[in-house]
Amino acid sequence: MKQRILTICAMMSMAATALSQTWIWYPGDYEVWLGNRMNNRRTERGAFFPPFWKSDSHYVTVEFSKKLDLQKAEKIQIAAEGRYNVKIDGKLLFGMPATIMLPEGKHSLNIKVWNQVTPPAIYVNGETVKSDSSWNVTNEDKEWIDESGKASDTSATIYMEAGCWNFNTVDTPPSKYQLQQSPMRAVEKAEKPCGTLYDFGKETFGSLVLHGVKGNGRLNVYYGESKEEAQDKEHCETLDKFEMTSSAVVDLSTGIVLERKGEDYNVTSTKAFRYVYVETEGTAEVEDISMMYEYAPETVRASFRCNDDMINKMWEISEYTLHLTTREFFIDGIKRDRWTWSGDAYQSYLMNYYLYFDSDCVKRTTWQLRGKDPVTSHINTIMDYTFYWFLGIYDYYMYTGDSRFVNQIYPRMQSLMNYVLGRTDKDGMVEGQTGDWVFVDWADGPMSKKGKLSFEQVLFCRSLETMALCAHIVGNADDEKKYQSLYNEIRSKLIPMFWDNERKALVHNVEDGKQSNQITRYANMFAIFYNYLTDEQKSEVASNVIHNDNIMKITTPYMRFYELEALCVMGEQADVLKQMKDYWGGMINLGATTFWEKYNPELNVKGASVEENLRAQLPMYGRPYGKSLCHAWGASPIYLLGRYFLGVEPTKPGYEEYTVKPVLGGLKWMEGDVPTPEGTIHVYMDKKRVTVKSDSGTGWLHLNGREPIRIPAGKEITVKR
């Protein structure tokens, strides 16, 4: 029976991709379901606040199949999330057997699962027959029976390789996944005229535990990333209200009765906060509060140390910021949205490669963001966020070498790019249309979103280039040719359309065929590190745009990430180091324990207190505490220090080959570890020598224009400068 199957590259054998027995599902379905569960936890002042983009769901019926060639009869155990049936060689077995005996020889094993509530999933365990990523799955078997009783074949069925994560025992089904928790106490407790203010010492995330609850009445809890927010009952972003009786405590926003342990109660909802302000009404009393800190159990595999204490502190706070925003997925900020946003996630992927190297979280977030076909809007409704989604996939391949994932996700890359191409104009370029959010960045000045934005064309061009590269990986020669041609066409139009010969920079946009007068930093800096400019043009852009204070400044860590990357590519690490200390150091000087969604140094008033200057930074979105003080894109020093100071970058997939181009940038010495799929690369550098050691792969050390020096796997080399 001929079947159409999406397979991995021939270079990777099925045995190499198979795991020990694990729960498996239709690829992307669990990620979509888990993302829905997470994204719909957001509240605003006690009101439910779901995402404003399309939410997809899992396939409710999935068939799992495996071709077997058994040397002897074998007993297998079957567990499933959902109702299921089992067929051996097309014959349906009675009931939902938990144990079956497979006879010796060649057989087809099919398990079909239905589950409306959670993604259909199975766990199969035998001596040699085990559920793993080598199984095929489909959401439609296209099998039918004619009037004579003859069954059709399934030649039109599209099979995918099964999705899986790390649910490797029968009693850890995917739908039961929870983040880990550990108890934490406040470091300070201050009595106020009408209530009590608790300080947990730093930004954190979790749920409260109410101790010594007595009496009847109302308990009001106000959360804050700052003490100002927690004590502003009318404007704090998040709060809880509870009704207390002698026998129960009820969450008034959800109607949930809290779990009771003696006189202690566990709050079910999770929040981000450093401070918690508590007031009671009636005879209600609460002796104390603590919290259950909730987190994803990430392992930090990287390190960075240098002679500059501010940079060391910056690394530590960046590490903690990324830890808090790495949860089921890479999310944006922990207080307000707690959603997956593609632009935020893309930067988290890059930071992750230089801190955790958690490839599973990258894959989960990529699946979740993409959702299901048909495509009806841009990812997160944002045009630029669609393009970041494409870019993240090829980056993932270069860092991990995992071509299997590219093969799995490629059909959804195709359909999303078809959507984009269906919305291009007569010049083959993209413009915002009805329903599109053209974001770019949060800007402190006017920025047109009309016509052709040079920034969007640069990202679109890079996305087409990515599609051609990924088509090559999956062996689709027709697509590779198609996307390479489209890339060449857009690339050839970029400079003629947007380059201003007098101001020596890319203009912000073209509207009605005319270049605008505005120049912004965005397209110019991206064009530098995408190598879309000549060396002369790069120098002109660095001088006329990036170092030009008359060009609207960037005040978000989001775009400072790319601005500083462009400067690093130009070899200006000394300036980058100074800017990092001014910008991220500015947040540290205002007491930041995590890095923020936005920081504007110009809001600081000379001679004002730290508290006054901090208060000026808190408003955003027209709300006094709308700004997130723990935002994933704030952790970018991790990437900049690992990629452009330690200088480590893969040049072949999965660090089969890599380069080390260390730059002190004004530091006296630095050292650190960069994680790879099979170990770490250690780099030490001072003014006299460089030492590099890698656990695997072939590396090349680049220093001061010398010929590259080979770094053998498993050996340490030291080179005098």
C-alpha positions in Angstrom: 0.0 0.0 0.0 1.6 3.2 -1.2 1.5 6.0 1.4 2.5 9.7 1.2 4.7 10.3 4.2 6.6 13.4 5.3 10.0 12.0 6.3 13.2 13.4 7.7 16.3 13.8 5.6 18.0 10.6 4.4 21.1 11.4 6.4 19.2 10.9 9.6 18.2 7.3 10.2 15.0 6.5 11.9 16.9 4.8 14.7 18.8 8.0 15.4 15.6 10.0 15.9 13.7 7.4 17.9 13.6 7.7 21.7 12.9 5.3 24.5 9.2 4.9 25.1 7.4 8.2 25.6 4.0 9.7 25.2 3.4 10.8 21.6 0.9 13.0 19.8 0.2 14.8 16.5 3.0 17.3 16.1 2.1 20.8 17.2 -1.2 19.7 18.8 0.0 19.5 22.4 1.8 22.7 22.0 -1.3 24.5 20.7 -3.4 23.1 23.5 -0.8 23.9 26.2 -0.4 27.4 24.8 -4.2 28.0 25.0 -4.1 26.9 28.6 -1.3 29.3 29.4 -2.4 32.3 27.2 -5.9 32.3 28.8 -4.6 32.8 32.3 -4.2 36.5 31.8 -6.3 38.8 33.9 -6.6 42.6 34.2 -7.7 43.7 37.7 -9.5 40.5 38.2 -11.2 40.3 34.8 -10.5 37.5 32.3 -8.5 38.7 29.3 -8.0 36.2 26.5 -5.6 36.7 23.5 -7.0 38.9 20.7 -5.7 36.7 17.9 -7.1 33.5 16.5 -6.9 30.5 18.8 -6.7 27.1 17.3 -7.3 23.7 18.8 -6.0 20.2 18.6 -7.3 17.5 16.3 -9.8 15.5 18.3 -9.2 12.2 16.5 -5.7 11.0 15.7 -4.4 7.7 14.3 -1.0 6.4 15.4 0.6 3.7 13.3 3.7 1.6 13.2 5.1 -1.0 10.8 6.5 -3.9 12.8 8.9 -6.8 12.0 9.0 -9.0 15.2 11.5 -11.8 15.6 9.2 -13.3 18.2 5.8 -12.7 19.7 5.7 -9.7 22.0 3.4 -8.4 24.7 2.8 -4.7 24.8 1.0 -2.3 27.2 -1.1 0.6 25.8 -2.2 3.7 27.6 -4.0 6.6 26.0 -5.4 10.0 26.7 -8.9 9.5 25.3 -11.0 6.7 24.0 -9.2 4.4 21.5 -9.4 1.3 19.4 -6.6 -1.0 18.2 -6.1 -2.7 14.8 -3.5 -5.3 13.9 -3.1 -5.8 10.2 -6.4 -4.0 9.6 -8.4 -6.2 12.1 -10.2 -4.3 14.9 -9.7 -5.7 18.4 -12.4 -5.9 21.0 -12.8 -3.0 23.4 -9.9 -0.8 24.5 -7.3 -3.4 25.3 -4.6 -2.2 27.8 -2.4 -5.2 27.0 -2.2 -7.2 23.7 0.0 -9.9 22.3 1.6 -9.2 19.0 2.5 -12.3 16.9 5.9 -12.9 15.4 6.5 -11.5 11.9 5.6 -8.4 9.9 2.5 -6.4 11.0 0.8 -3.1 10.9 -0.3 -1.7 14.3 -2.8 1.1 14.3 -4.2 2.9 17.4 -6.9 5.5 16.9 -7.7 7.9 19.7 -10.5 10.4 20.2 -10.3 13.2 22.8 -12.3 16.4 22.7 -10.8 17.9 25.9 -7.0 17.3 25.6 -4.8 16.2 22.7 -5.1 12.5 21.8 -1.9 10.8 23.0 -0.6 7.3 23.5 2.0 5.5 25.4 3.1 2.0 24.2 5.6 -0.1 26.0 6.9 -3.6 25.1 10.3 -5.2 24.8 11.0 -3.8 21.3 7.7 -2.0 20.4 7.7 1.4 22.1 5.9 4.7 21.3 8.5 7.2 20.2 9.1 9.8 17.5 9.4 7.2 14.8 5.7 6.5 14.8 3.5 8.0 12.1 0.4 10.0 12.9 -2.5 11.4 10.9 -5.6 13.3 11.7 -7.5 11.8 8.7 -7.0 8.3 7.4 -9.3 8.7 4.4 -10.3 5.1 4.6 -13.7 4.0 3.4 -15.7 0.8 2.5 -17.7 0.3 -0.6 -21.0 -1.6 -0.9 -19.2 -4.9 -1.5 -17.4 -4.6 1.8 -14.0 -3.8 0.2 -11.9 -1.3 2.1 -10.0 1.4 0.3 -6.3 2.0 0.9 -5.0 5.2 2.5 -2.8 6.4 -0.3 -4.2 10.0 -0.1 -3.4 10.2 3.7 -0.7 12.6 4.8 1.3 11.1 7.7 3.5 13.0 10.0 6.2 11.8 12.4 4.9 11.8 16.0 5.4 14.7 18.3 6.9 14.2 21.8 8.7 16.0 24.6 9.8 14.4 27.8 6.8 12.5 29.2 8.6 9.2 29.5 6.6 7.2 32.0 3.1 5.9 31.8 2.0 7.9 34.8 3.2 11.3 33.4 0.6 11.9 30.7 1.1 15.2 28.8 -2.2 16.8 29.9 -1.1 16.7 33.6 2.0 18.8 33.0 2.6 21.4 35.7 5.5 23.8 36.3 7.5 23.2 39.5 6.9 25.0 42.7 8.9 25.8 45.9 7.9 27.8 49.0 9.3 31.3 49.5 8.9 33.8 52.4 8.8 37.6 52.2 12.0 39.3 53.3 10.2 42.2 54.9 6.8 42.9 56.3 5.6 46.5 57.0 2.3 47.4 58.8 0.5 50.3 57.1 -2.5 52.3 58.5 -5.0 50.1 56.7 -3.1 46.9 55.8 0.2 45.1 55.5 2.8 45.4 52.8 5.0 42.4 52.1 8.3 42.6 50.2 9.7 39.4 48.6 13.0 41.1 47.9 13.0 40.8 44.2 10.7 40.3 41.2 9.1 36.8 41.4 6.2 34.7 40.1 3.8 32.3 41.8 0.8 32.0 44.0 0.1 33.1 47.6 -0.3 31.0 50.7 -2.6 32.6 53.3 -1.5 31.6 56.9 -3.6 31.8 60.0 -6.9 32.7 58.4 -9.7 33.6 60.8 -13.0 35.3 60.9 -15.5 36.4 58.4 -15.3 39.1 55.8 -13.4 40.3 52.7 -9.7 39.9 52.0 -8.3 42.2 49.3 -4.8 41.5 47.8 -3.0 44.0 45.6 0.1 43.0 43.7 3.0 45.2 42.4 6.3 45.0 40.7 7.0 48.2 42.7 5.8 49.2 46.1 4.0 52.1 44.5 1.9 49.8 42.4 1.1 47.4 45.2 -0.2 50.2 47.4 -2.2 51.9 44.6 -5.5 50.0 45.0 -7.2 51.8 42.1 -4.5 51.4 39.5 -2.4 48.3 40.2 -2.5 45.9 37.3 -3.4 42.7 39.2 -5.3 42.0 42.3 -7.4 39.3 44.1 -10.5 39.5 46.2 -11.6 36.7 48.5 -14.7 36.1 50.7 -13.7 34.5 54.0 -15.9 32.5 56.3 -15.1 30.3 59.2 -15.3 27.3 56.9 -14.0 28.5 53.5 -12.2 31.1 51.4 -13.6 31.8 48.0 -11.9 33.5 45.1 -14.5 36.1 44.0 -13.1 36.4 40.4 -13.5 32.7 39.7 -15.7 31.2 42.3 -13.0 28.7 43.2 -12.9 27.5 46.8 -9.3 27.6 48.0 -7.6 24.4 49.1 -7.4 24.4 52.9 -4.7 23.0 55.2 -5.5 23.7 58.8 -5.7 27.5 59.0 -3.7 27.9 55.8 -5.2 28.4 52.3 -3.5 28.0 48.9 -4.4 30.6 46.3 -4.9 29.0 42.9 -4.1 31.9 40.6 -0.5 32.9 39.8 0.8 36.4 39.6 4.0 38.3 39.0 5.1 40.6 41.9 7.7 41.8 44.3 5.3 43.5 46.7 1.9 42.4 48.0 -0.4 44.7 49.9 -3.1 43.0 52.0 -6.2 44.6 53.5 -9.1 42.9 55.3 -12.7 43.8 56.0 -15.1 42.7 58.7 -13.6 40.3 61.3 -11.4 38.6 58.7 -7.8 38.2 59.8 -4.7 36.8 58.1 -1.7 36.2 60.3 0.9 36.0 57.5 1.4 35.3 53.8 4.0 33.4 51.9 4.2 32.2 48.3 4.7 29.1 46.1 7.3 30.2 43.6 6.4 28.7 40.2 9.1 28.0 37.6 10.4 25.9 34.7 13.3 23.7 35.8 15.9 25.1 33.5 19.6 24.2 33.8 22.0 27.1 33.2 24.8 25.8 31.0 26.5 29.1 30.3 28.6 31.5 32.3 30.2 34.9 31.9 32.6 36.7 34.2 34.9 39.7 33.7 36.8 42.4 35.6 33.8 44.8 35.5 31.3 44.3 38.4 28.5 46.1 36.6 28.7 43.8 33.6 28.8 40.7 35.9 25.7 42.1 37.7 24.1 42.7 34.3 24.7 39.0 33.3 23.1 37.8 36.6 20.0 39.9 36.3 19.6 39.0 32.6 19.9 35.3 33.5 17.2 35.7 36.2 15.0 37.7 33.8 15.1 35.0 31.2 14.5 32.4 33.8 11.3 34.0 34.9 10.0 34.5 31.3 10.9 30.9 30.3 7.9 28.9 31.3 5.9 26.4 29.3 7.0 28.6 26.4 9.1 31.6 26.0 6.7 34.4 27.0 7.0 38.2 26.9 6.6 39.5 30.5 5.3 37.8 33.6 3.1 40.6 35.0 0.8 41.7 32.3 0.4 39.6 29.1 2.1 36.3 30.0 1.5 35.4 26.3 3.7 34.1 23.6 4.7 36.9 21.2 6.8 36.0 18.2 9.1 39.1 18.3 9.8 38.5 22.0 10.2 34.8 21.5 12.7 35.2 18.7 15.0 37.1 20.9 14.5 34.6 23.7 15.5 31.8 21.3 18.9 33.5 20.7 19.5 34.2 24.4 18.5 30.6 25.2 21.3 29.3 22.9 23.8 31.2 25.0 22.3 30.3 28.4 20.2 27.1 28.6 20.3 25.6 25.1 16.8 24.3 25.7 15.9 23.2 22.2 12.5 21.7 23.3 11.3 25.1 24.5 12.2 26.6 21.1 10.3 24.0 19.3 7.2 24.2 21.6 7.1 28.0 21.2 7.5 27.8 17.4 4.6 25.3 17.1 2.4 27.2 19.5 2.9 30.5 17.7 2.2 29.1 14.3 -1.1 27.3 15.2 -3.0 25.5 12.5 -4.1 26.0 8.9 -5.8 27.8 7.4 -3.9 31.0 7.9 -6.2 33.9 8.4 -3.9 36.5 9.9 -0.3 37.3 10.7 1.2 35.7 13.8 -0.1 37.7 16.8 -1.7 39.8 14.0 1.7 41.5 13.6 3.3 41.5 10.1 6.9 41.8 11.4 6.2 39.0 14.0 5.4 36.6 11.1 8.8 37.3 9.6 10.6 36.7 13.0 8.8 33.3 13.1 10.4 32.2 9.8 13.9 33.4 10.9 13.8 31.5 14.2 13.5 28.1 12.4 16.7 28.4 10.4 18.5 29.7 13.4 17.3 26.7 15.4 18.7 24.4 12.7 22.1 26.1 12.7 22.4 25.9 16.5 21.0 22.4 17.0 21.5 20.6 13.7 18.0 19.2 14.1 16.7 18.8 10.5 13.8 16.6 11.7 12.1 19.6 13.2 12.5 21.6 10.0 10.9 18.7 8.1 8.0 18.6 10.5 7.3 22.3 10.5 8.0 23.0 6.8 4.4 22.5 5.6 3.3 25.2 8.0 6.1 27.4 6.8 4.8 26.9 3.2 1.2 27.8 4.0 2.2 30.8 6.1 4.5 32.1 3.3 1.7 31.6 0.8 -0.5 33.8 3.0 2.2 36.5 3.0 2.8 36.3 -0.8 -1.0 36.6 -1.3 -0.9 40.0 0.3 2.0 41.6 -1.6 1.6 44.6 -3.9 2.5 45.1 -7.5 6.2 45.5 -6.6 6.1 42.2 -4.8 6.5 44.0 -1.4 4.5 43.9 1.7 2.3 46.7 3.1 0.0 46.7 6.1 -3.5 45.8 5.1 -6.8 45.8 7.0 -6.4 43.7 10.2 -2.6 43.9 10.1 -0.7 45.4 13.0 2.6 46.9 11.7 4.5 47.1 14.9 8.2 47.7 14.4 8.8 49.0 18.0 7.4 51.2 20.8 8.7 54.6 19.7 8.8 57.9 21.6 8.1 59.9 18.5 6.0 59.8 15.4 6.7 56.9 13.1 4.6 56.3 9.9 3.2 52.8 9.4 1.8 53.7 5.9 3.0 52.5 2.5 6.1 50.3 2.1 8.2 50.3 5.3 11.9 49.6 4.6 12.1 47.6 7.8 9.3 45.3 6.8 10.9 44.7 3.4 14.2 43.8 5.0 12.5 41.2 7.2 10.5 39.9 4.3 13.6 39.6 2.2 15.3 37.7 5.0 12.3 35.4 5.4 12.3 34.5 1.7 16.0 33.7 2.0 15.2 31.5 5.0 12.5 29.7 3.1 15.0 28.9 0.3 17.5 27.5 2.9 14.8 25.4 4.6 13.5 24.1 1.3 17.1 22.9 0.6 17.2 21.2 4.0 13.9 19.2 3.4 15.0 18.4 -0.2 12.3 20.4 -2.0 14.2 21.7 -5.1 11.2 23.4 -6.6 10.5 25.5 -3.5 14.2 26.3 -3.1 14.3 27.7 -6.7 11.0 29.5 -6.2 12.0 31.2 -2.9 15.5 32.0 -4.0 14.1 33.8 -7.1 11.7 35.8 -4.9 14.5 36.6 -2.5 16.7 37.8 -5.3 13.9 40.0 -6.7 13.2 41.8 -3.4 16.9 42.1 -2.5 17.6 43.8 -5.9 14.9 46.4 -5.2 15.8 47.3 -1.6 18.6 49.8 -2.2 17.1 51.4 -5.3 13.8 52.0 -3.6 14.9 53.0 -0.1 18.4 54.4 -0.2 18.8 58.1 0.1 21.9 59.1 -1.8 22.2 62.5 0.0 21.7 61.3 3.5 23.4 58.0 2.9 20.9 55.8 4.7 17.7 53.8 4.1 14.6 56.0 4.5 11.8 54.8 6.7 9.1 54.3 4.1 7.9 54.9 0.6 4.4 56.1 0.1 2.7 56.6 -3.3 6.0 56.0 -5.0 7.9 58.7 -3.0 10.6 58.3 -0.4 9.6 59.8 2.9 11.7 62.4 4.7 12.0 60.3 7.8 14.9 58.1 8.6 14.7 55.6 11.5 17.3 53.2 12.8 15.4 49.9 12.3 15.9 49.0 8.6 19.4 50.5 8.6 20.7 48.4 11.5 19.1 45.2 10.3 20.6 45.7 6.8 24.0 45.8 8.4 23.9 42.5 10.1 22.0 40.8 7.3 24.8 42.0 5.0 22.4 43.8 2.6 24.7 46.8 2.4 28.2 47.3 1.0 31.0 48.0 3.4 30.9 51.6 2.4 27.2 51.9 3.0 27.6 50.2 6.4 30.1 52.8 7.5 27.8 55.6 6.2 24.8 54.1 8.1 26.8 53.7 11.3 27.8 57.4 11.1 24.6 59.0 9.7 22.1 56.9 11.6 23.3 54.8 14.6 25.7 57.4 16.0 23.4 60.3 15.0 21.5 61.7 18.1 19.2 63.6 15.7 17.7 60.3 14.6 14.9 59.2 16.9 16.5 57.2 19.7 15.5 53.6 20.7 14.2 53.3 24.2 13.2 49.6 24.3 15.6 46.7 25.1 13.8 45.0 22.2 15.4 47.2 19.5 18.5 48.0 21.5 19.3 44.3 21.1 19.5 44.8 17.3 21.1 48.2 17.4 24.0 46.9 19.6 24.2 43.8 17.4 24.8 46.0 14.4 27.5 47.9 16.2 29.2 44.6 17.2 29.1 43.5 13.6 30.9 46.7 12.8 33.6 45.9 15.4 32.5 48.6 17.8 32.3 46.4 21.0 33.9 49.2 23.1 31.0 51.5 22.3 28.6 48.6 22.9 30.1 48.0 26.3 29.6 51.6 27.3 26.1 51.7 26.0 25.2 48.5 27.9 26.5 50.0 31.1 24.6 53.2 30.5 21.3 51.5 29.5 21.1 48.3 31.5 23.2 49.8 34.2 20.7 52.6 34.4 18.0 50.1 35.3 20.3 48.5 37.9 21.0 51.9 39.5 17.2 52.4 39.9 17.0 49.1 41.8 16.0 46.7 39.0 16.1 43.0 40.0 14.9 42.1 36.5 15.1 44.0 33.2 12.2 46.0 31.9 10.1 46.3 28.8 11.3 49.8 28.2 13.7 52.2 29.8 14.2 55.9 28.9 17.3 57.4 30.5 16.0 60.9 29.6 13.2 60.6 32.1 15.7 60.6 35.0 16.0 64.0 36.7 19.4 65.0 38.0 19.3 65.5 41.7 16.0 63.5 42.1 15.9 60.5 44.4 16.1 56.9 43.1 12.4 56.5 44.1 11.4 59.6 42.2 13.3 58.6 39.0 11.9 55.0 39.3 8.4 56.3 39.6 8.8 58.3 36.4 9.7 55.0 34.5 6.7 53.0 35.6 3.9 54.3 33.3 3.2 52.8 29.9 0.1 52.3 27.6 -1.6 55.2 29.3 -1.6 53.4 32.6 0.5 54.4 35.7 1.9 50.8 36.1 1.4 49.4 32.6 5.1 48.8 32.0 6.4 45.3 32.5 9.4 45.3 34.9 10.4 41.8 33.9 10.4 41.4 30.1 12.2 38.7 28.1 13.7 41.1 25.6 15.4 42.9 28.5 17.8 40.0 28.9 19.7 40.6 25.6 23.1 41.1 27.3 23.2 37.3 27.5 23.3 37.0 23.7 25.5 40.1 23.1 28.2 38.9 25.6 28.2 35.3 24.4 27.9 36.0 20.6 30.0 39.1 20.2 32.3 39.4 23.2 33.2 35.7 23.8 32.6 35.6 20.0 31.2 32.0 19.7 29.0 31.2 16.6 28.1 27.9 14.8 29.1 27.9 11.1 27.8 24.5 10.4 24.6 23.0 11.8 24.8 21.8 15.4 28.3 23.2 16.0 29.8 20.7 13.7 32.1 23.6 12.9 32.1 27.0 14.7 34.1 30.2 15.0 35.5 32.0 18.1 36.1 35.7 17.5 36.6 37.1 21.0 36.7 40.9 21.6 37.4 42.5 25.0 35.8 45.8 23.9 37.5 47.6 26.8 37.4 44.8 29.4 40.7 43.8 31.0 39.7 40.1 31.0 36.7 37.9 30.5 35.8 34.2 30.5 32.8 32.2 29.9 31.1 29.0 28.7 28.8 28.8 25.7 26.6 25.7 25.5 26.5 23.4 22.4 24.4 20.3 21.6 27.2 18.1 23.0 28.9 20.1 25.7 30.3 23.6 26.0 32.9 25.9 24.5 35.1 27.7 27.1 36.7 31.0 26.3 39.2 33.0 28.3 40.7 36.3 27.1 42.9 39.0 28.6 45.3 41.5 27.0 48.0 38.9 26.6 46.4 35.6 25.7 43.3 33.7 24.6 42.4 30.2 25.8 39.7 28.1 24.1 38.5 24.6 24.8 35.5 22.8 23.3 34.0 19.4 24.0 33.1 18.7 20.4 33.1 20.0 16.8 35.9 21.7 14.9 36.5 25.3 15.8 38.5 28.2 14.3 39.9 31.0 16.5 40.1 34.4 14.7 42.4 37.0 16.2 43.6 40.4 14.9 43.5 39.5 11.2 45.7 36.4 11.6 45.1 33.2 9.8 42.3 31.2 11.6 43.8 28.8 14.3 42.2 25.4 14.5 40.6 24.3 17.8 40.6 20.5 18.1 37.6 18.9 19.9 38.4 18.0 23.5 41.7 19.9 23.6 42.6 23.3 25.1 44.6 25.8 23.1 46.2 29.0 24.3 47.4 31.7 21.9 49.4 34.7 22.8 48.0 38.0 21.5 
